[in-house]
Structure formats: structure tokens, C-alpha cells
């Protein structure tokens, strides 16, 4: 049928009034299979127990295709099940509204309607239904009707591999793969009498990236997360209380916009070194480290009282008589976790005698899994890739740079991390001058939120950005579900397409 002859295409729930037309269509589609149609009692059963799972496509009022499905508790069946087992000997007694998988038991388009992408509409409906019902995914045994032509030369696995490489054309399997289903297993003896497939089938699966495991807890992880970035002005402070007062002002501000996170820059507390400017730089920063515990305590209190997760940027800290650059994640549930700068800059080591830390980890929050890297660390791609492998959705990077070329390194590397790890990256730095603090004289910063570069994201990969070198806050929303879609259906898929057959990245024990 050519397109200009089509006046109406509609997707409808299957009705018993359609049965005779459905029976005729199945006989035509499955000519090579014995008893290739469902009887009226079976169709009545399907419609009664799961009406949403049974749909037809009609073109100009004529039945053009059909999709039938049930819901099963998939763990109750072995991976090498047969069609009769999964359908309860075709009684559909295996269907349960409490199941976790949408199982396709039939789908077809009549020959005269093929080429109109009507099959895609049926598959898209199944996917939407799976998401609506919050099921783990879709599964079905896919026939390979051209296999009998190659059975003497190729095993089913070899046949499937050649189909995937486009060396053999299989209209059914190719179509299913093009609709985002992936082969999971070869099923032997799946459909009795299917001589075209030598009774083999391919277990095809589609994963619902929006699936949420049912829980009895009231709390749920947010899908749209609001970030509050603080572009901090370096200015003189009389004492710690005055610095805390300014920090609380910013926390109050981003909390007022209902932000889920507040991100402070690296060494935001450096102005307190002014009172020890008469000391050598290495001693002055060790004096500054004496304030760290008090600052963390106050930020933890603020995280609860302002209902916001606070990333404290970074501060110097003495542990085991060694100087480290560390920060803290103060969660709004009252818990506190610590992170370390792993790569100190040559200047930090030379001027201050600072040591690199040894702990790299991701953090579970009420907004999903996050990572935190301090400034220079973001220039080492292995770190963020390890965290991406652990499920990180948002990477926070507190930084401090004195010159524009230093900032450009951080900016460019942070944006690369967003693309290659399919995550959001938020960077926040300090601006202004500290004429009375040695080794911290000038600052250059522009705080930003980076995204991957694909159709669902900004074309330049920048969600939001501040005015360079101006004290301000930046509020930006990021959608976690878009990352899931990118991972499965993106124009490029950096995480999934890695050649792990020729290289690997792993932690040392």
C-alpha cells in the first residue's frame, strides 16, 4: 500500500469484534507454521485479564498489524524457557499484574502494509506501556525465519553475529535490533513446528531505564536536581565568624531557590590566612588548617537547617602530621563524608608541602550518586571514569585558579569529563584579590554547569554559566533521566561503546 492511499492510521485496543479479521491475518502471516492463529477463547482471555497489552493497528479501518503481550515474574522462568512454558501452555496462566517484565507473545504486520514503519509503532507502544507500568523491561523469543537457509553452515550464534554485522539480512532480527532490542540468549526448541527457524529463537530484551524498584520508604531519589553554585569573592575577613556569616548568606540564598546542592570553591577560606601573613607560607596554611573542624561543624548544621546538601569546596587539613587538601559533603540528613585532593599541583607541593590523598569514592545522596574532584584532579580522566563506572550522575569540581590559562585547563577538562562519562559536571571557583595573603594574590573564575553534547542537551554542552570574575550564585536544574536516555539511545554512547576487549581501567587494591 502506498502512502498516498492512506487516509487514516490508528492504534487501538484489540476488541473481540476484530477476531475474524485477526484470524485471517495470522493465517496469512504465518503460512509456514501449523495452526498459526489464536482461537477466540484465547483472545477473549487476553483481553479480559490484560486489555492494555493487546493492541492492533488499523489502516483505513482495516487491520494491518497486532501486538499481544502478558506480564510475568521473570525470575520464575529459566533463561532457556520455551513458548509453551512462558505462556502456561498457551492458557496465559503465567500472567500476573504483580510481575516485573512485559513479555511479548505475538507481534506482526500484514505483508501489504510493511514498509510503513507500522511495526515501530507497535514496539514503541510496548515500551511506553512498560514505562507506564514501571516494569523492568520487555522480553520475547524472536523467530529467525531465514536461519534454515544457513543451518548446515552456521550455528545459531554464528548466524546472529553475521546478522548483527550486516553480512546476512534477516528482516525480523534486523528490525528488532534497530528498535533497540538486544539479543540476550539463544533459545533451543522454543516454538515447536517452526521449521524456518529450526525451532530456534533469540531471546530479545529491552531494559526500562526509568524502572524504579518498589520501596516501602517514603523517600525517593529526585529525577530533576537543582544545583546552586557559589562564585565566591575573596575579601578580607576579621575572623572566622565573619567568614561563616558570609558563607551562611550564600547557603541561605541558594536554599531559598530550593536547590538540592550548594557548591563552594577550593580554598574559599583562604582570606583567614591574612592574620598569619607574617609567617612563611607553609606555616600560614597550617594555621589555617586549625579552622577546618569548626567550619565543617557549622556547614553540617547549615545543611540540616537549610535542607540542602553542601559541598564545602576544600580546606587545608592536618592528618598524621601531614598537610592535605580536603573537603566535606555535608548532607541534609545530618551525615558528613570526606573527600581528598589526590593530585596536588607542583606549586602546592613546593610552597606549602602539601600531600596528595589516597581515597577516591562516589557518594550516595538523596539525589543519586555523585562524585567530587578538587581542581587539578579533574585534569586526570581516569578518576572520573572510575566514578562513572560506579554510577556517578553528577561530578562536582571546586576549583581555584589565579590566571585565565589555569582556568582554561580546568574548564576544558571538566567539559570533556561530562561528554566522555555521560554525566553533568558543575565547577565553582573564587574571584577577586587577596593582597595580604602570600601565594593567593589573584583569582580568575567562571563557574559553570556542563552537560553531554546530544539532542536532549544544549548544543554547546553548557547548561548555565556565571559572569566571569563577578561574585554571584548560579542556579541550574539537571535532569537525571536524560542521562539514562543518552546511555541507551544517544547519537554516540561513550560509555557503552568502549573497547573493553582491548583495554581496561581498574583500581589498585
N, C-alpha and C positions, 0 to 999 in steps of 0.2 A: 504494500500500500504506500503510495507516495504522499508526501506531507500535504500537498495542496488539496487532497481529497479528505483530509481530516477536519472535521468541524468541531469535535468535542472529545477530549480525553479526560477521564475522571477515575480516581481511585476510590473504591467503595468497599464497605464491609460485605463479605460474602453472605448471600441470602439463599435459603432453600429454593427460592424461585429460580435461582441460577443453576440448579443442579443438572438438568438435562443438557444445557449448553456446556457446563463444566465437563460432564462425562464425555461428550462428543469431542471436546478439545483435547482431553487427555488421551483418548484413543488415537487421535491424530499425531500428537506429540511423541507418544511412547509406543510407536508401532512395533518396535523390536522387543518389547517386554510383554510377557504373558499377563493377562488380567491387569492391564495397566491403568485402571481407574479405581477411584474410591466409590464404594456403594453409598446410597443415600443415607443409610443409618450412620455410617461413619462421619459423613459431613454434618449430619444433624448433631452428633455428639461433640464434634469440634466447635461448632457454632455455639452450642449451649454452654460448654464449660470455659471457653476462651474466645469470645467473639472478636476481641481486638486483634487476635493473632491470625485471623482468616480474612484476607482481602483479595479483591480482584481489580484488574484494570480493564476499563471498557473504552473502546474507541467507536465513536458514533453509535453508542448504545450496544455494541457487540462485544462480547467477552474476548479480550485479547491476551490475557495472562492471569496468573493466580499465584498466591503465596499462602502456604499453610504452615502453622508452627504451634508448638506447645512450650510449656515451661517445665524444666526438670531440675532436680537437685543433682548436679552433675557428678559429684563425688560418689554417688550411689552406683555409678556405672564405670566399668573399666574402659580404658582408652581404646581397647580393641573390640568394642561392642558391635553388634550387628543392628540392622534397621529394625528387625523384629523385637530385639531386646529393648531398644530405646523407646519404641512405641508401644510396649506392652502387648506384643503380638497383634499390633495394629488396632488395639482397643483404646489406646491413649490413656490407659490407667496409670501411666507413669507421670502424667501431667499433675503438677501441684502449684497452686498460687504462691506457695512459700518457697519455691525453687529459686535458684540463682542464675540459671542460664536459659536463654531463649534458644530452643532447638528447632531448626528448620526441617520440616518433614517433606515439603514439596515446594517447588517454585518453577514456573515455566512461562514462556511467551510463545504463542502460536507462530508457526513459520512465516505466515504472510504479514505479521506485524513486527518481525525482527528488523533491526537496523534503525529503530526509532528511539533507542535508549529507554524503552519501557521497563526492561529488567532492572536498570539502575534505580528507577522509581520504587520498585518493589523492595530492593535491598536497602535503599535509603529509608523507607518506611520501617523496615525491621530495626534498623539502627536507632531511629527516633523512638520507637516503641521500647527498645532495650534501655535507652537512657531514661525515658519517662518512668519505667517500672523499677529503675535502679537495680538492674541485673548486671552481673559481672561481664557478660558478653554474649556472643552468638556463636553457635556451633552447628555443623551439619556435615553429613557424609556426602561429598561431592563426587558424582559419577565422572569417569574418564572414558567417554564412549568411543574415542579414537584409539584407545590402547590396544585393541585386538589386532590392529594393523601392524603393531610393533612388538607384540608379546613374545615372538620367537627370538628376537634380537636383544630386547631391552627388559630389564627388571622394572617393576613399577617405579622404584626410586630413580632409576636412570631416565625413565620416560618423563617423570615430573621435572627433573633437573633440566632436561632438554627443552621442555615447555617453558620453564622459567627463563632460560637463556634465549628464547625465541627461535630455537633450532627446529622445533616442531610446533605446529599450530594445533592447539586443542581449544575449540571455541568455548567450551564450558569452563575449563580450568583457567584459561586466559582471562575470561570475563570476571571470574570470581576474584582472581588476584588483582585485576585492575580496579575492583571495587573494595580494595583494602582488606580482603580476607587473606590469611596466610596459612599455608599447609602446615599442619602440626604432626600428622601421623598417617601412615598407610593402613587402611582397614581391609583385611582379607576376609572374603566371604560375606561382605557387608549386605549386598542385596541379591538374594537368590534369583537366578534366572537372567541376570544382567550379563549376557554373553558379550556385548560390545565392550564392557569394562573388564571382562574375565572375572566378574564378581568382586573386583577390587573397587575401593573408593578412597578418596583422600579426605581425612578429617580436616575441615576448614574452620578457622576460628577468627573472630573479630573481638577485640577487647574494648570494653566500655571504659574510656579514660575518665569518665565522670562518676564511676561507681564509688559509692561510699558504704563501707561496711556498717550495718546497723549497730547501734550502740545504745546502751541504757543511760549513758551520761547525758546531762543537759548540754554540755559544752560541745561545740562543733568548730572545726577549723574554717577560717574565713577563706572565701574564694577571691574576693577583691580586697586588697590590703592597701591601707593608706600610709604612705611614708612621709615623715617630717624630717627634713634635713636642715641642720643649723650651720649657716655660714658665719662663723664666729669672728668677731672683731677683737684682735689683740690690742689691749689697752691696759694702762697701769691700774692695779687694784691695791688698796691699802692693806688688805688682809684676806684671809680665806673666806670669811663671812661675806665680804663684798663680792667675791667671785661666785660663791654659791648663790647669792641673791640674783646675780645676772643669769646664771645657769637656770635657776628656777623660773625666771621670766620667760626664757625660751621654751622650757618644758611646758609651762602653762599655756603659751601661745600655740604650740603645735597640738597640744592636747585639746585646746579649745576648738580645733578643726577636726576633732575626733580621729587623730592619727593613731595608728597602731604601733608605730616605732618613732623614736626620736634618735637621730644620729648626730653625735658630736665629733669634732675633728681630732686628729692626732695632736697630743701635747697642748690641748686647749688651755691647760692650767699653767703654761709656761710664764705668764706675767708675774707669778708669785716668786720667780727667781730673782726679781729685781732687788729684793731686800738682801740678797746674798751675792750681788754683782761684784762685790769687792773680793770674793773668793775665786779661786781658779774654777774654770767651767766644770771640771769633773766633780769638784766638791759642791758647787752650787746646785747641780742637778740632783745630787744625793740628798741635799737638804730639801729639795722639792719633793723627793720621794716620801718624805715623812708625812706629807699631807694626803697621800693616796688613800689610806684606810678610811679617813674621815670623809673624803669625797665619795667613795663608794657607798659608805653608810647612808649619806644624805641622798644620793641618787636612788638607792634602793627604797628609801622612804617615799621619794617623789614618784617612783614607778607605781607604787600601790595607791598613793593618794590622788594621783592624776590619771590613774588607769591607763598606763602606757608602758610599753617595753622600751627601755632606754639602753642604747649602746653608747658607752661612756667615752668613745673616742679612744685615746690612750694616755697613759701617765707613766712616769718612771716608778719603778718598784724595786726594792732591795729584797732578794731572797738568797739565803745561804751566802751572804756577804758579796753577792754579785748583783750588778745592775741590769735590769730588764726593762723592756718597753712593753707594757701590758694594758689591757682594757678589760672591762667587765660588761656582761649582759645582765642588766637588772630587769627581771620580768615582773609583770604586773600581778603575778600570783605570789610575789614576795621572795622567790628564789633568785639566786645570783650565781652566774657562771663566769669563768675566767678564760681569756684568750691571750696569746702571746705573739709578739712580732718575731718571726722566725729568721728573717734576713735583715740584719741591721746594715745601714749604709756605711761606707768607708768613713764618713765624717762622724757618725755616731760612735763607731769603734775607736777612732783616733782621738777625738776631742773629749768624749765622755767615758770611754772604756766600757761601753755597753755590750752586753752579750745577747746572742740570738737565742730564742726559746726553742723548745723541742716538742711542743704539743700542737697538733693540728686536729681539729674536730669540727663537726657540724653541731648545730643546736636545734633541739625541738622546741617550737613555740606554739602558741595558740593560733598562729597564722601560717603554720607549716614549718618546714626545715630551712634554716638559714645558715650562711657562713659569714665569717668576719676575717678580713685580712687587713693588716695595718700597712698602708702606704706602699713601701718598696716591695712588700710581699706580692702585690698584685702583678708585678712585673715578671713573676715566675709562674708560667701557666700550669705547671704540674700540680700546684697546690689546689687551685680552684677545680681542676679536673678531678682530683681525688674526691673533693667535696661534692661535685656534680654526680659522681658515681654513687654517692651515698644519698642522693635525692634532694640536694640543695635547690631551692627555688629562687632565693634572693641572696645576693652577696653584698655585704656592706663593707665599704672601704673608707675608714677615716684616714685622712692624709694631711701632711704639712709639707709645702714646697715653698722655697724662697724665690725662685725665678720662674719665668714663663716656660723655659725649656724643661725644667724639672717637672712642672705641672703637665706639660705636654706628654711626657713619658707616662705619668700616672693615668692621664686621660685616655691616651691611645690604647694602653694595655687593658684598662678597665673595660673599654668598649669591646675590645677583642674577646675578653672573657665572657661578655654577655652573648656574643654570637656563637662562640665555639662550645659553650656549655648550656646554651638554650635556657638562660636564666636572666633575671633582672639584676643590675648592678647599680648600687647607689654610692656615690662618692661625696664626701663633705670635707671641706678644708677651711683654714683660717685666713683672714685678710688683715691688712694693717701693718704697723711697725712697732717694734719694741726697742727703742734706742738705748734703754738702760739694762738690757739683757744680752750678754755676750753670746754669740753663735745663734741668736734668734732675732736678728735685726729686722729683716723684712720678710713679708709673706706675699704669695700670689696664689689665688684660688678662684675657681668657678665650680660650684657644686652642681651635680647633675645626676639624673637617673637614666641609665642606658637600658635598651631593650634589644632582643634579637632583631634582625632585619628580614621581615617577611610580610605578607599581605595584611596580617592582623595587627601589625605594629607600625610605628612611624617609619617612613621610608628611609630616614637618615639614622634610625636606631636611637634617637634621643627622645625620651618621653617628656622630660622637663629639664630646665636649666636656670640657674640664677644669673644675675648680672655679675660680671667678673669684678672682683675686688670691692664688693659692697656688702656691708653687714645686712643680712636678711635671712628669712627662712624660705624653704621650698616645700610645697605640699604636692604630692603626686600619688595617684591611685595606680596600682598594678594588678592585673587580672591573672591569677594563677592558672585558671582553666585554659587560657590562651597558650601557655607553655605546654600543656598536655596535648593540645591540638597540633602545635608545632612539631612536637616529638613524633607524632604519628603520621601527620599529613602535610608537613611543611614542604615548600618547594625544594629545600635541601634539609637534610636531617643529620646534623653534625655528630650527634651522639650515637645514633643508630648505625651510621654508615662508616664508623671507624673500622679499620682493617685489623681487628684483634687477632687475625690469623698470622700476621707478620710482626706485630709489636704488642707490648703490654705495659701498663703502668701500675705499680703496686707499692704499697707502703713497706718499709723495712720494719721488721719486728724489733 
